[in-house]
Amino acid sequence: MNQTDIDRINELYHLSQKRPLTEAEKQEQQRLRRAYADAFRASLRAQLDNSVIVRPDGTHEPVRDRRKKE
């Protein structure tokens, strides 16, 4: 997801406030929003996978290890 895609999402949103979107525009908007959400989830997962829980006893547990247990 790049800035051009984000700008297009915003452009389609503003356009939809002025007039109904065409079917092609609706499909493009849906595709771009899905790609944005997927990129957001991947970024969050990467951040969490690189996070560590520090316990009161001083031990460290990587978050990615907790996910594997569940």
Predicted model as a PDB file, atoms N, CA, C, CB and O in Angstrom, pLDDT in the B-factor column:
MODEL        1                                                                  
ATOM      1  N   MET A   1       0.865  -1.173   0.000  1.00 84.00           N  
ATOM      2  CA  MET A   1       0.000   0.000   0.000  1.00 84.00           C  
ATOM      3  C   MET A   1       0.902   1.223   0.000  1.00 84.00           C  
ATOM      4  CB  MET A   1      -0.979   0.005   1.233  1.00 84.00           C  
ATOM      5  O   MET A   1       1.743   1.385   0.884  1.00 84.00           O  
ATOM      6  N   ASN A   2       0.726   2.067  -0.977  1.00 92.00           N  
ATOM      7  CA  ASN A   2       1.534   3.274  -1.052  1.00 92.00           C  
ATOM      8  C   ASN A   2       0.646   4.519  -0.923  1.00 92.00           C  
ATOM      9  CB  ASN A   2       2.329   3.308  -2.377  1.00 92.00           C  
ATOM     10  O   ASN A   2      -0.579   4.415  -0.857  1.00 92.00           O  
ATOM     11  N   GLN A   3       1.258   5.652  -0.890  1.00 94.00           N  
ATOM     12  CA  GLN A   3       0.528   6.904  -0.684  1.00 94.00           C  
ATOM     13  C   GLN A   3      -0.466   7.172  -1.817  1.00 94.00           C  
ATOM     14  CB  GLN A   3       1.510   8.072  -0.567  1.00 94.00           C  
ATOM     15  O   GLN A   3      -1.532   7.742  -1.583  1.00 94.00           O  
ATOM     16  N   THR A   4      -0.129   6.772  -3.019  1.00 95.00           N  
ATOM     17  CA  THR A   4      -1.027   6.959  -4.153  1.00 95.00           C  
ATOM     18  C   THR A   4      -2.340   6.197  -3.932  1.00 95.00           C  
ATOM     19  CB  THR A   4      -0.347   6.495  -5.459  1.00 95.00           C  
ATOM     20  O   THR A   4      -3.421   6.705  -4.228  1.00 95.00           O  
ATOM     21  N   ASP A   5      -2.228   4.966  -3.405  1.00 95.00           N  
ATOM     22  CA  ASP A   5      -3.421   4.168  -3.127  1.00 95.00           C  
ATOM     23  C   ASP A   5      -4.266   4.815  -2.030  1.00 95.00           C  
ATOM     24  CB  ASP A   5      -3.027   2.740  -2.719  1.00 95.00           C  
ATOM     25  O   ASP A   5      -5.492   4.852  -2.128  1.00 95.00           O  
ATOM     26  N   ILE A   6      -3.620   5.317  -1.002  1.00 95.00           N  
ATOM     27  CA  ILE A   6      -4.340   5.980   0.094  1.00 95.00           C  
ATOM     28  C   ILE A   6      -5.029   7.241  -0.421  1.00 95.00           C  
ATOM     29  CB  ILE A   6      -3.372   6.331   1.258  1.00 95.00           C  
ATOM     30  O   ILE A   6      -6.174   7.523  -0.069  1.00 95.00           O  
ATOM     31  N   ASP A   7      -4.328   7.984  -1.245  1.00 96.00           N  
ATOM     32  CA  ASP A   7      -4.937   9.183  -1.846  1.00 96.00           C  
ATOM     33  C   ASP A   7      -6.163   8.811  -2.680  1.00 96.00           C  
ATOM     34  CB  ASP A   7      -3.907   9.932  -2.724  1.00 96.00           C  
ATOM     35  O   ASP A   7      -7.165   9.525  -2.672  1.00 96.00           O  
ATOM     36  N   ARG A   8      -6.078   7.693  -3.398  1.00 96.00           N  
ATOM     37  CA  ARG A   8      -7.205   7.252  -4.231  1.00 96.00           C  
ATOM     38  C   ARG A   8      -8.384   6.820  -3.350  1.00 96.00           C  
ATOM     39  CB  ARG A   8      -6.771   6.084  -5.160  1.00 96.00           C  
ATOM     40  O   ARG A   8      -9.535   7.098  -3.689  1.00 96.00           O  
ATOM     41  N   ILE A   9      -8.117   6.149  -2.234  1.00 96.00           N  
ATOM     42  CA  ILE A   9      -9.186   5.791  -1.297  1.00 96.00           C  
ATOM     43  C   ILE A   9      -9.910   7.050  -0.844  1.00 96.00           C  
ATOM     44  CB  ILE A   9      -8.620   5.020  -0.074  1.00 96.00           C  
ATOM     45  O   ILE A   9     -11.140   7.102  -0.838  1.00 96.00           O  
ATOM     46  N   ASN A  10      -9.149   8.048  -0.469  1.00 96.00           N  
ATOM     47  CA  ASN A  10      -9.741   9.311  -0.011  1.00 96.00           C  
ATOM     48  C   ASN A  10     -10.503  10.010  -1.133  1.00 96.00           C  
ATOM     49  CB  ASN A  10      -8.652  10.241   0.537  1.00 96.00           C  
ATOM     50  O   ASN A  10     -11.577  10.570  -0.911  1.00 96.00           O  
ATOM     51  N   GLU A  11      -9.946   9.972  -2.326  1.00 97.00           N  
ATOM     52  CA  GLU A  11     -10.595  10.599  -3.482  1.00 97.00           C  
ATOM     53  C   GLU A  11     -11.949   9.936  -3.762  1.00 97.00           C  
ATOM     54  CB  GLU A  11      -9.683  10.506  -4.734  1.00 97.00           C  
ATOM     55  O   GLU A  11     -12.945  10.616  -4.009  1.00 97.00           O  
ATOM     56  N   LEU A  12     -11.970   8.607  -3.720  1.00 97.00           N  
ATOM     57  CA  LEU A  12     -13.225   7.893  -3.956  1.00 97.00           C  
ATOM     58  C   LEU A  12     -14.239   8.180  -2.851  1.00 97.00           C  
ATOM     59  CB  LEU A  12     -12.970   6.384  -4.056  1.00 97.00           C  
ATOM     60  O   LEU A  12     -15.434   8.301  -3.119  1.00 97.00           O  
ATOM     61  N   TYR A  13     -13.766   8.289  -1.618  1.00 96.00           N  
ATOM     62  CA  TYR A  13     -14.671   8.624  -0.515  1.00 96.00           C  
ATOM     63  C   TYR A  13     -15.308   9.993  -0.751  1.00 96.00           C  
ATOM     64  CB  TYR A  13     -13.914   8.607   0.837  1.00 96.00           C  
ATOM     65  O   TYR A  13     -16.527  10.139  -0.661  1.00 96.00           O  
ATOM     66  N   HIS A  14     -14.494  10.978  -1.048  1.00 97.00           N  
ATOM     67  CA  HIS A  14     -15.015  12.333  -1.258  1.00 97.00           C  
ATOM     68  C   HIS A  14     -15.948  12.382  -2.477  1.00 97.00           C  
ATOM     69  CB  HIS A  14     -13.850  13.331  -1.440  1.00 97.00           C  
ATOM     70  O   HIS A  14     -16.953  13.093  -2.476  1.00 97.00           O  
ATOM     71  N   LEU A  15     -15.602  11.629  -3.491  1.00 97.00           N  
ATOM     72  CA  LEU A  15     -16.450  11.556  -4.672  1.00 97.00           C  
ATOM     73  C   LEU A  15     -17.808  10.951  -4.312  1.00 97.00           C  
ATOM     74  CB  LEU A  15     -15.766  10.730  -5.780  1.00 97.00           C  
ATOM     75  O   LEU A  15     -18.844  11.398  -4.804  1.00 97.00           O  
ATOM     76  N   SER A  16     -17.794   9.934  -3.454  1.00 97.00           N  
ATOM     77  CA  SER A  16     -19.049   9.281  -3.062  1.00 97.00           C  
ATOM     78  C   SER A  16     -19.947  10.211  -2.251  1.00 97.00           C  
ATOM     79  CB  SER A  16     -18.756   8.020  -2.256  1.00 97.00           C  
ATOM     80  O   SER A  16     -21.158  10.003  -2.187  1.00 97.00           O  
ATOM     81  N   GLN A  17     -19.364  11.228  -1.635  1.00 97.00           N  
ATOM     82  CA  GLN A  17     -20.159  12.202  -0.888  1.00 97.00           C  
ATOM     83  C   GLN A  17     -20.867  13.185  -1.814  1.00 97.00           C  
ATOM     84  CB  GLN A  17     -19.275  12.960   0.089  1.00 97.00           C  
ATOM     85  O   GLN A  17     -21.841  13.829  -1.424  1.00 97.00           O  
ATOM     86  N   LYS A  18     -20.366  13.292  -3.046  1.00 97.00           N  
ATOM     87  CA  LYS A  18     -20.932  14.235  -4.019  1.00 97.00           C  
ATOM     88  C   LYS A  18     -21.936  13.566  -4.959  1.00 97.00           C  
ATOM     89  CB  LYS A  18     -19.815  14.875  -4.835  1.00 97.00           C  
ATOM     90  O   LYS A  18     -22.926  14.172  -5.367  1.00 97.00           O  
ATOM     91  N   ARG A  19     -21.657  12.298  -5.295  1.00 97.00           N  
ATOM     92  CA  ARG A  19     -22.520  11.575  -6.220  1.00 97.00           C  
ATOM     93  C   ARG A  19     -22.345  10.075  -5.983  1.00 97.00           C  
ATOM     94  CB  ARG A  19     -22.197  11.952  -7.702  1.00 97.00           C  
ATOM     95  O   ARG A  19     -21.347   9.654  -5.399  1.00 97.00           O  
ATOM     96  N   PRO A  20     -23.296   9.278  -6.428  1.00 97.00           N  
ATOM     97  CA  PRO A  20     -23.123   7.825  -6.294  1.00 97.00           C  
ATOM     98  C   PRO A  20     -21.932   7.347  -7.146  1.00 97.00           C  
ATOM     99  CB  PRO A  20     -24.429   7.080  -6.719  1.00 97.00           C  
ATOM    100  O   PRO A  20     -21.715   7.825  -8.260  1.00 97.00           O  
ATOM    101  N   LEU A  21     -21.186   6.416  -6.605  1.00 96.00           N  
ATOM    102  CA  LEU A  21     -20.060   5.856  -7.354  1.00 96.00           C  
ATOM    103  C   LEU A  21     -20.573   4.890  -8.417  1.00 96.00           C  
ATOM    104  CB  LEU A  21     -19.068   5.137  -6.402  1.00 96.00           C  
ATOM    105  O   LEU A  21     -21.614   4.252  -8.255  1.00 96.00           O  
ATOM    106  N   THR A  22     -19.818   4.799  -9.505  1.00 97.00           N  
ATOM    107  CA  THR A  22     -20.149   3.807 -10.529  1.00 97.00           C  
ATOM    108  C   THR A  22     -19.791   2.435  -9.971  1.00 97.00           C  
ATOM    109  CB  THR A  22     -19.389   4.091 -11.885  1.00 97.00           C  
ATOM    110  O   THR A  22     -19.097   2.336  -8.959  1.00 97.00           O  
ATOM    111  N   GLU A  23     -20.254   1.394 -10.617  1.00 98.00           N  
ATOM    112  CA  GLU A  23     -19.952   0.033 -10.165  1.00 98.00           C  
ATOM    113  C   GLU A  23     -18.442  -0.220 -10.190  1.00 98.00           C  
ATOM    114  CB  GLU A  23     -20.683  -1.005 -11.048  1.00 98.00           C  
ATOM    115  O   GLU A  23     -17.907  -0.856  -9.282  1.00 98.00           O  
ATOM    116  N   ALA A  24     -17.765   0.266 -11.205  1.00 97.00           N  
ATOM    117  CA  ALA A  24     -16.308   0.100 -11.300  1.00 97.00           C  
ATOM    118  C   ALA A  24     -15.602   0.837 -10.163  1.00 97.00           C  
ATOM    119  CB  ALA A  24     -15.793   0.613 -12.663  1.00 97.00           C  
ATOM    120  O   ALA A  24     -14.638   0.326  -9.593  1.00 97.00           O  
ATOM    121  N   GLU A  25     -16.080   2.036  -9.835  1.00 97.00           N  
ATOM    122  CA  GLU A  25     -15.488   2.810  -8.733  1.00 97.00           C  
ATOM    123  C   GLU A  25     -15.725   2.115  -7.390  1.00 97.00           C  
ATOM    124  CB  GLU A  25     -16.074   4.241  -8.700  1.00 97.00           C  
ATOM    125  O   GLU A  25     -14.846   2.106  -6.528  1.00 97.00           O  
ATOM    126  N   LYS A  26     -16.918   1.531  -7.216  1.00 97.00           N  
ATOM    127  CA  LYS A  26     -17.216   0.802  -5.979  1.00 97.00           C  
ATOM    128  C   LYS A  26     -16.284  -0.397  -5.822  1.00 97.00           C  
ATOM    129  CB  LYS A  26     -18.687   0.336  -5.967  1.00 97.00           C  
ATOM    130  O   LYS A  26     -15.774  -0.658  -4.732  1.00 97.00           O  
ATOM    131  N   GLN A  27     -16.068  -1.116  -6.909  1.00 98.00           N  
ATOM    132  CA  GLN A  27     -15.178  -2.272  -6.874  1.00 98.00           C  
ATOM    133  C   GLN A  27     -13.741  -1.851  -6.578  1.00 98.00           C  
ATOM    134  CB  GLN A  27     -15.241  -3.032  -8.200  1.00 98.00           C  
ATOM    135  O   GLN A  27     -13.040  -2.504  -5.806  1.00 98.00           O  
ATOM    136  N   GLU A  28     -13.309  -0.751  -7.201  1.00 97.00           N  
ATOM    137  CA  GLU A  28     -11.960  -0.235  -6.940  1.00 97.00           C  
ATOM    138  C   GLU A  28     -11.824   0.179  -5.485  1.00 97.00           C  
ATOM    139  CB  GLU A  28     -11.641   0.957  -7.864  1.00 97.00           C  
ATOM    140  O   GLU A  28     -10.816  -0.119  -4.844  1.00 97.00           O  
ATOM    141  N   GLN A  29     -12.835   0.866  -4.960  1.00 97.00           N  
ATOM    142  CA  GLN A  29     -12.819   1.315  -3.573  1.00 97.00           C  
ATOM    143  C   GLN A  29     -12.737   0.106  -2.622  1.00 97.00           C  
ATOM    144  CB  GLN A  29     -14.081   2.165  -3.266  1.00 97.00           C  
ATOM    145  O   GLN A  29     -11.966   0.113  -1.662  1.00 97.00           O  
ATOM    146  N   GLN A  30     -13.529  -0.911  -2.901  1.00 97.00           N  
ATOM    147  CA  GLN A  30     -13.522  -2.110  -2.068  1.00 97.00           C  
ATOM    148  C   GLN A  30     -12.160  -2.804  -2.113  1.00 97.00           C  
ATOM    149  CB  GLN A  30     -14.624  -3.078  -2.519  1.00 97.00           C  
ATOM    150  O   GLN A  30     -11.637  -3.233  -1.085  1.00 97.00           O  
ATOM    151  N   ARG A  31     -11.592  -2.908  -3.319  1.00 97.00           N  
ATOM    152  CA  ARG A  31     -10.276  -3.550  -3.472  1.00 97.00           C  
ATOM    153  C   ARG A  31      -9.197  -2.773  -2.715  1.00 97.00           C  
ATOM    154  CB  ARG A  31      -9.898  -3.658  -4.966  1.00 97.00           C  
ATOM    155  O   ARG A  31      -8.369  -3.365  -2.024  1.00 97.00           O  
ATOM    156  N   LEU A  32      -9.211  -1.445  -2.850  1.00 97.00           N  
ATOM    157  CA  LEU A  32      -8.207  -0.614  -2.179  1.00 97.00           C  
ATOM    158  C   LEU A  32      -8.369  -0.668  -0.661  1.00 97.00           C  
ATOM    159  CB  LEU A  32      -8.306   0.839  -2.665  1.00 97.00           C  
ATOM    160  O   LEU A  32      -7.379  -0.729   0.068  1.00 97.00           O  
ATOM    161  N   ARG A  33      -9.611  -0.645  -0.186  1.00 97.00           N  
ATOM    162  CA  ARG A  33      -9.844  -0.721   1.261  1.00 97.00           C  
ATOM    163  C   ARG A  33      -9.392  -2.060   1.823  1.00 97.00           C  
ATOM    164  CB  ARG A  33     -11.324  -0.497   1.578  1.00 97.00           C  
ATOM    165  O   ARG A  33      -8.826  -2.118   2.915  1.00 97.00           O  
ATOM    166  N   ARG A  34      -9.639  -3.141   1.081  1.00 97.00           N  
ATOM    167  CA  ARG A  34      -9.207  -4.465   1.523  1.00 97.00           C  
ATOM    168  C   ARG A  34      -7.681  -4.528   1.583  1.00 97.00           C  
ATOM    169  CB  ARG A  34      -9.758  -5.561   0.580  1.00 97.00           C  
ATOM    170  O   ARG A  34      -7.111  -5.056   2.537  1.00 97.00           O  
ATOM    171  N   ALA A  35      -7.032  -3.990   0.562  1.00 96.00           N  
ATOM    172  CA  ALA A  35      -5.559  -3.975   0.539  1.00 96.00           C  
ATOM    173  C   ALA A  35      -5.013  -3.154   1.703  1.00 96.00           C  
ATOM    174  CB  ALA A  35      -5.038  -3.405  -0.804  1.00 96.00           C  
ATOM    175  O   ALA A  35      -4.020  -3.535   2.323  1.00 96.00           O  
ATOM    176  N   TYR A  36      -5.664  -2.020   2.003  1.00 96.00           N  
ATOM    177  CA  TYR A  36      -5.241  -1.178   3.123  1.00 96.00           C  
ATOM    178  C   TYR A  36      -5.382  -1.935   4.440  1.00 96.00           C  
ATOM    179  CB  TYR A  36      -6.065   0.125   3.165  1.00 96.00           C  
ATOM    180  O   TYR A  36      -4.467  -1.921   5.263  1.00 96.00           O  
ATOM    181  N   ALA A  37      -6.517  -2.593   4.643  1.00 97.00           N  
ATOM    182  CA  ALA A  37      -6.749  -3.347   5.877  1.00 97.00           C  
ATOM    183  C   ALA A  37      -5.749  -4.495   6.007  1.00 97.00           C  
ATOM    184  CB  ALA A  37      -8.191  -3.891   5.915  1.00 97.00           C  
ATOM    185  O   ALA A  37      -5.239  -4.753   7.098  1.00 97.00           O  
ATOM    186  N   ASP A  38      -5.467  -5.186   4.903  1.00 97.00           N  
ATOM    187  CA  ASP A  38      -4.488  -6.285   4.928  1.00 97.00           C  
ATOM    188  C   ASP A  38      -3.102  -5.771   5.287  1.00 97.00           C  
ATOM    189  CB  ASP A  38      -4.443  -7.002   3.567  1.00 97.00           C  
ATOM    190  O   ASP A  38      -2.389  -6.394   6.074  1.00 97.00           O  
ATOM    191  N   ALA A  39      -2.721  -4.639   4.714  1.00 96.00           N  
ATOM    192  CA  ALA A  39      -1.404  -4.057   5.013  1.00 96.00           C  
ATOM    193  C   ALA A  39      -1.335  -3.619   6.476  1.00 96.00           C  
ATOM    194  CB  ALA A  39      -1.113  -2.852   4.079  1.00 96.00           C  
ATOM    195  O   ALA A  39      -0.306  -3.791   7.130  1.00 96.00           O  
ATOM    196  N   PHE A  40      -2.424  -3.056   6.984  1.00 96.00           N  
ATOM    197  CA  PHE A  40      -2.476  -2.630   8.383  1.00 96.00           C  
ATOM    198  C   PHE A  40      -2.319  -3.834   9.305  1.00 96.00           C  
ATOM    199  CB  PHE A  40      -3.800  -1.893   8.683  1.00 96.00           C  
ATOM    200  O   PHE A  40      -1.548  -3.791  10.264  1.00 96.00           O  
ATOM    201  N   ARG A  41      -3.050  -4.908   9.015  1.00 96.00           N  
ATOM    202  CA  ARG A  41      -2.949  -6.122   9.844  1.00 96.00           C  
ATOM    203  C   ARG A  41      -1.536  -6.697   9.812  1.00 96.00           C  
ATOM    204  CB  ARG A  41      -3.956  -7.185   9.365  1.00 96.00           C  
ATOM    205  O   ARG A  41      -1.002  -7.099  10.846  1.00 96.00           O  
ATOM    206  N   ALA A  42      -0.937  -6.735   8.634  1.00 95.00           N  
ATOM    207  CA  ALA A  42       0.420  -7.282   8.506  1.00 95.00           C  
ATOM    208  C   ALA A  42       1.414  -6.437   9.296  1.00 95.00           C  
ATOM    209  CB  ALA A  42       0.843  -7.350   7.022  1.00 95.00           C  
ATOM    210  O   ALA A  42       2.309  -6.973   9.948  1.00 95.00           O  
ATOM    211  N   SER A  43       1.256  -5.127   9.237  1.00 95.00           N  
ATOM    212  CA  SER A  43       2.148  -4.237   9.983  1.00 95.00           C  
ATOM    213  C   SER A  43       1.976  -4.432  11.487  1.00 95.00           C  
ATOM    214  CB  SER A  43       1.883  -2.770   9.605  1.00 95.00           C  
ATOM    215  O   SER A  43       2.960  -4.491  12.224  1.00 95.00           O  
ATOM    216  N   LEU A  44       0.738  -4.530  11.937  1.00 93.00           N  
ATOM    217  CA  LEU A  44       0.471  -4.741  13.362  1.00 93.00           C  
ATOM    218  C   LEU A  44       1.018  -6.078  13.822  1.00 93.00           C  
ATOM    219  CB  LEU A  44      -1.031  -4.663  13.648  1.00 93.00           C  
ATOM    220  O   LEU A  44       1.631  -6.168  14.886  1.00 93.00           O  
ATOM    221  N   ARG A  45       0.801  -7.125  13.023  1.00 90.00           N  
ATOM    222  CA  ARG A  45       1.307  -8.454  13.387  1.00 90.00           C  
ATOM    223  C   ARG A  45       2.839  -8.424  13.498  1.00 90.00           C  
ATOM    224  CB  ARG A  45       0.858  -9.516  12.338  1.00 90.00           C  
ATOM    225  O   ARG A  45       3.401  -8.994  14.433  1.00 90.00           O  
ATOM    226  N   ALA A  46       3.511  -7.766  12.552  1.00 92.00           N  
ATOM    227  CA  ALA A  46       4.972  -7.673  12.592  1.00 92.00           C  
ATOM    228  C   ALA A  46       5.426  -6.939  13.848  1.00 92.00           C  
ATOM    229  CB  ALA A  46       5.507  -6.960  11.336  1.00 92.00           C  
ATOM    230  O   ALA A  46       6.402  -7.331  14.487  1.00 92.00           O  
ATOM    231  N   GLN A  47       4.714  -5.871  14.196  1.00 93.00           N  
ATOM    232  CA  GLN A  47       5.066  -5.118  15.403  1.00 93.00           C  
ATOM    233  C   GLN A  47       4.882  -5.986  16.644  1.00 93.00           C  
ATOM    234  CB  GLN A  47       4.211  -3.838  15.514  1.00 93.00           C  
ATOM    235  O   GLN A  47       5.742  -6.001  17.525  1.00 93.00           O  
ATOM    236  N   LEU A  48       3.770  -6.704  16.714  1.00 88.00           N  
ATOM    237  CA  LEU A  48       3.527  -7.570  17.871  1.00 88.00           C  
ATOM    238  C   LEU A  48       4.519  -8.725  17.926  1.00 88.00           C  
ATOM    239  CB  LEU A  48       2.101  -8.114  17.834  1.00 88.00           C  
ATOM    240  O   LEU A  48       4.964  -9.112  19.006  1.00 88.00           O  
ATOM    241  N   ASP A  49       4.867  -9.278  16.763  1.00 87.00           N  
ATOM    242  CA  ASP A  49       5.825 -10.383  16.726  1.00 87.00           C  
ATOM    243  C   ASP A  49       7.206  -9.956  17.221  1.00 87.00           C  
ATOM    244  CB  ASP A  49       5.931 -10.936  15.309  1.00 87.00           C  
ATOM    245  O   ASP A  49       8.004 -10.795  17.640  1.00 87.00           O  
ATOM    246  N   ASN A  50       7.484  -8.672  17.174  1.00 90.00           N  
ATOM    247  CA  ASN A  50       8.768  -8.171  17.648  1.00 90.00           C  
ATOM    248  C   ASN A  50       8.669  -7.529  19.026  1.00 90.00           C  
ATOM    249  CB  ASN A  50       9.325  -7.176  16.663  1.00 90.00           C  
ATOM    250  O   ASN A  50       9.609  -6.881  19.487  1.00 90.00           O  
ATOM    251  N   SER A  51       7.520  -7.714  19.682  1.00 93.00           N  
ATOM    252  CA  SER A  51       7.331  -7.185  21.035  1.00 93.00           C  
ATOM    253  C   SER A  51       7.617  -8.274  22.063  1.00 93.00           C  
ATOM    254  CB  SER A  51       5.893  -6.634  21.217  1.00 93.00           C  
ATOM    255  O   SER A  51       7.525  -9.465  21.769  1.00 93.00           O  
ATOM    256  N   VAL A  52       7.965  -7.844  23.269  1.00 92.00           N  
ATOM    257  CA  VAL A  52       8.304  -8.775  24.333  1.00 92.00           C  
ATOM    258  C   VAL A  52       7.528  -8.394  25.584  1.00 92.00           C  
ATOM    259  CB  VAL A  52       9.831  -8.783  24.606  1.00 92.00           C  
ATOM    260  O   VAL A  52       7.423  -7.219  25.934  1.00 92.00           O  
ATOM    261  N   ILE A  53       6.980  -9.421  26.260  1.00 91.00           N  
ATOM    262  CA  ILE A  53       6.328  -9.208  27.543  1.00 91.00           C  
ATOM    263  C   ILE A  53       7.384  -9.406  28.621  1.00 91.00           C  
ATOM    264  CB  ILE A  53       5.105 -10.178  27.744  1.00 91.00           C  
ATOM    265  O   ILE A  53       8.044 -10.445  28.671  1.00 91.00           O  
ATOM    266  N   VAL A  54       7.542  -8.404  29.484  1.00 93.00           N  
ATOM    267  CA  VAL A  54       8.493  -8.509  30.585  1.00 93.00           C  
ATOM    268  C   VAL A  54       7.680  -8.806  31.848  1.00 93.00           C  
ATOM    269  CB  VAL A  54       9.358  -7.186  30.743  1.00 93.00           C  
ATOM    270  O   VAL A  54       6.856  -7.998  32.275  1.00 93.00           O  
ATOM    271  N   ARG A  55       7.922  -9.951  32.422  1.00 93.00           N  
ATOM    272  CA  ARG A  55       7.195 -10.397  33.612  1.00 93.00           C  
ATOM    273  C   ARG A  55       7.784  -9.748  34.862  1.00 93.00           C  
ATOM    274  CB  ARG A  55       7.239 -11.939  33.734  1.00 93.00           C  
ATOM    275  O   ARG A  55       8.928  -9.292  34.841  1.00 93.00           O  
ATOM    276  N   PRO A  56       7.014  -9.702  35.949  1.00 94.00           N  
ATOM    277  CA  PRO A  56       7.512  -9.115  37.196  1.00 94.00           C  
ATOM    278  C   PRO A  56       8.794  -9.785  37.710  1.00 94.00           C  
ATOM    279  CB  PRO A  56       6.439  -9.202  38.259  1.00 94.00           C  
ATOM    280  O   PRO A  56       9.605  -9.144  38.379  1.00 94.00           O  
ATOM    281  N   ASP A  57       8.976 -11.080  37.394  1.00 95.00           N  
ATOM    282  CA  ASP A  57      10.185 -11.779  37.848  1.00 95.00           C  
ATOM    283  C   ASP A  57      11.386 -11.511  36.941  1.00 95.00           C  
ATOM    284  CB  ASP A  57       9.925 -13.278  37.918  1.00 95.00           C  
ATOM    285  O   ASP A  57      12.471 -12.045  37.170  1.00 95.00           O  
ATOM    286  N   GLY A  58      11.189 -10.677  35.905  1.00 92.00           N  
ATOM    287  CA  GLY A  58      12.295 -10.294  35.032  1.00 92.00           C  
ATOM    288  C   GLY A  58      12.439 -11.137  33.785  1.00 92.00           C  
ATOM    289  O   GLY A  58      13.275 -10.837  32.933  1.00 92.00           O  
ATOM    290  N   THR A  59      11.639 -12.193  33.657  1.00 93.00           N  
ATOM    291  CA  THR A  59      11.730 -13.018  32.457  1.00 93.00           C  
ATOM    292  C   THR A  59      11.054 -12.311  31.285  1.00 93.00           C  
ATOM    293  CB  THR A  59      11.090 -14.405  32.698  1.00 93.00           C  
ATOM    294  O   THR A  59      10.164 -11.478  31.457  1.00 93.00           O  
ATOM    295  N   HIS A  60      11.505 -12.672  30.100  1.00 92.00           N  
ATOM    296  CA  HIS A  60      10.968 -12.087  28.865  1.00 92.00           C  
ATOM    297  C   HIS A  60      10.280 -13.179  28.061  1.00 92.00           C  
ATOM    298  CB  HIS A  60      12.096 -11.408  28.022  1.00 92.00           C  
ATOM    299  O   HIS A  60      10.788 -14.294  27.946  1.00 92.00           O  
ATOM    300  N   GLU A  61       9.128 -12.851  27.512  1.00 89.00           N  
ATOM    301  CA  GLU A  61       8.418 -13.789  26.653  1.00 89.00           C  
ATOM    302  C   GLU A  61       8.012 -13.062  25.375  1.00 89.00           C  
ATOM    303  CB  GLU A  61       7.173 -14.390  27.379  1.00 89.00           C  
ATOM    304  O   GLU A  61       7.206 -12.132  25.423  1.00 89.00           O  
ATOM    305  N   PRO A  62       8.556 -13.470  24.244  1.00 88.00           N  
ATOM    306  CA  PRO A  62       8.147 -12.848  22.983  1.00 88.00           C  
ATOM    307  C   PRO A  62       6.653 -13.070  22.732  1.00 88.00           C  
ATOM    308  CB  PRO A  62       8.976 -13.413  21.808  1.00 88.00           C  
ATOM    309  O   PRO A  62       6.136 -14.158  22.985  1.00 88.00           O  
ATOM    310  N   VAL A  63       5.977 -12.066  22.247  1.00 85.00           N  
ATOM    311  CA  VAL A  63       4.539 -12.148  21.978  1.00 85.00           C  
ATOM    312  C   VAL A  63       4.273 -13.245  20.949  1.00 85.00           C  
ATOM    313  CB  VAL A  63       3.988 -10.781  21.475  1.00 85.00           C  
ATOM    314  O   VAL A  63       3.263 -13.944  21.040  1.00 85.00           O  
ATOM    315  N   ARG A  64       5.163 -13.402  19.977  1.00 82.00           N  
ATOM    316  CA  ARG A  64       4.941 -14.417  18.944  1.00 82.00           C  
ATOM    317  C   ARG A  64       4.870 -15.815  19.544  1.00 82.00           C  
ATOM    318  CB  ARG A  64       6.049 -14.358  17.893  1.00 82.00           C  
ATOM    319  O   ARG A  64       4.188 -16.680  18.994  1.00 82.00           O  
ATOM    320  N   ASP A  65       5.567 -16.062  20.673  1.00 77.00           N  
ATOM    321  CA  ASP A  65       5.498 -17.363  21.328  1.00 77.00           C  
ATOM    322  C   ASP A  65       4.135 -17.588  21.980  1.00 77.00           C  
ATOM    323  CB  ASP A  65       6.604 -17.485  22.371  1.00 77.00           C  
ATOM    324  O   ASP A  65       3.637 -18.713  22.005  1.00 77.00           O  
ATOM    325  N   ARG A  66       3.538 -16.532  22.501  1.00 75.00           N  
ATOM    326  CA  ARG A  66       2.206 -16.650  23.112  1.00 75.00           C  
ATOM    327  C   ARG A  66       1.169 -16.995  22.060  1.00 75.00           C  
ATOM    328  CB  ARG A  66       1.815 -15.346  23.832  1.00 75.00           C  
ATOM    329  O   ARG A  66       0.259 -17.782  22.319  1.00 75.00           O  
ATOM    330  N   ARG A  67       1.297 -16.419  20.889  1.00 66.00           N  
ATOM    331  CA  ARG A  67       0.341 -16.669  19.821  1.00 66.00           C  
ATOM    332  C   ARG A  67       0.360 -18.138  19.416  1.00 66.00           C  
ATOM    333  CB  ARG A  67       0.642 -15.779  18.612  1.00 66.00           C  
ATOM    334  O   ARG A  67      -0.688 -18.708  19.114  1.00 66.00           O  
ATOM    335  N   LYS A  68       1.506 -18.740  19.406  1.00 63.00           N  
ATOM    336  CA  LYS A  68       1.634 -20.146  19.008  1.00 63.00           C  
ATOM    337  C   LYS A  68       0.977 -21.084  20.021  1.00 63.00           C  
ATOM    338  CB  LYS A  68       3.111 -20.515  18.841  1.00 63.00           C  
ATOM    339  O   LYS A  68       0.537 -22.174  19.654  1.00 63.00           O  
ATOM    340  N   LYS A  69       0.906 -20.674  21.299  1.00 62.00           N  
ATOM    341  CA  LYS A  69       0.316 -21.508  22.344  1.00 62.00           C  
ATOM    342  C   LYS A  69      -1.203 -21.571  22.237  1.00 62.00           C  
ATOM    343  CB  LYS A  69       0.713 -20.986  23.711  1.00 62.00           C  
ATOM    344  O   LYS A  69      -1.815 -22.561  22.637  1.00 62.00           O  
ATOM    345  N   GLU A  70      -1.808 -20.525  21.702  1.00 56.00           N  
ATOM    346  CA  GLU A  70      -3.275 -20.430  21.687  1.00 56.00           C  
ATOM    347  C   GLU A  70      -3.889 -21.126  20.515  1.00 56.00           C  
ATOM    348  CB  GLU A  70      -3.706 -19.005  21.683  1.00 56.00           C  
ATOM    349  O   GLU A  70      -5.111 -21.131  20.371  1.00 56.00           O  
TER     350      GLU A  70                                                      
ENDMDL                                                                          
END                                                                             
